[in-house]
Amino acid sequence: AIKRVKPAVAKRIARGHYVDPCPEVFQKLAADALSLEKEASALGFSIGSYKARLDDFVRLFQRLERIATDELMGKALAPADLILLSGIDSILDKVD
């Protein structure tokens, strides 16, 4: 569920949180993750239990691509995106 955040809270969350404004990088990372799945399958490897995790990465990269594009266009980020960016460290810590 998406958290609803008051504008004042969103501004406080936003301080210091941004994504590198390079949407092409995130688009290529998403494409690479999808390609990895297809190539592994073509070679007879089953990604099995890793599929859900790989899908999570694809969604994350696609979302970061959209956020970076919004930043380049000067659009205000949605509160949900600000929350994601403010917690990205803890999200990526789980990848280790």
N, C-alpha and C positions, 0 to 999 in steps of 0.2 A: 504494500500500500504506500502511496505517495504521501509524505507528510505535508501538511499545510503549515506554512510559516508566515508570520506577520512580516510586512515589509521592513520594519525596524530590525527584526531579528535576522532577516535575510541579509541586510546590509552589514550587520555585525559578523555574520558567518563569512561573508564574501571577502572581508579584508584579508589580503595576502593569498587568496586561493584563486588560481587560474590554471589553465592548461596551456601548454606551448601552442601558440597559434599556427600550427602546421598541420592542417587537416589531411594533407596528402600522406603524411607519415602514418596517421591512424588508419586511413583507408588502405594503405599498403599492408599494414600489420593485420588488419581484418582479412584481407584477401590472402595473405600468406597463411594464416591459420586455417582458412577454408581449403586452401590448396594442399596443405599438409594432410588434412583428413582424406581428401580425394586421392592423393598420391599414395598414402599408406594403404588405403583400400585397394588401389590398383596393383600394388605390390604384394597383396595377400596378407597384410598385417591388419589385425583388428585393434582399433583403439579402445574398444569396449568401454571400460569404466572411465576412460579419459574423455569420452565424447561430451558429457555434460560440462566438464571443465573447459574444454575447448570452445564449446558453444558460449559459455560465460565470457571467455576472452573476446570472442567475435562481437558479442553484444557490447562489451565494455569499449572496445576499439571503435565501434560504430557510434556509440554515444559520445566518446571523446572527439571523434571527427566532427560531429554535429556541434558540440560545444565550441570547438576551435573555430569552426566556420562562423558561428554566432558572434564570437569575440571579434573576429576579423571584420564582420559587418557592423560592429558597434552595437549589437543588440544586448539588452539586459538579459542576464542568465536567469533561467527559471529557478525558483527556490529549491526544487529537487536536485537540480544540477549543482547548485551551490553547496548543498548538503553532501552530495557525492564528492565534490572536490575537497571539501573540508575534512572528509574522512578517508581520502584516497590512501594515505599511509597505512591505516589499519586494514584496508581492503587488500592492499598489495602485500602486507605482512603475511597474510594467509597463504600466499602463493609459494612462499619459501618451502 
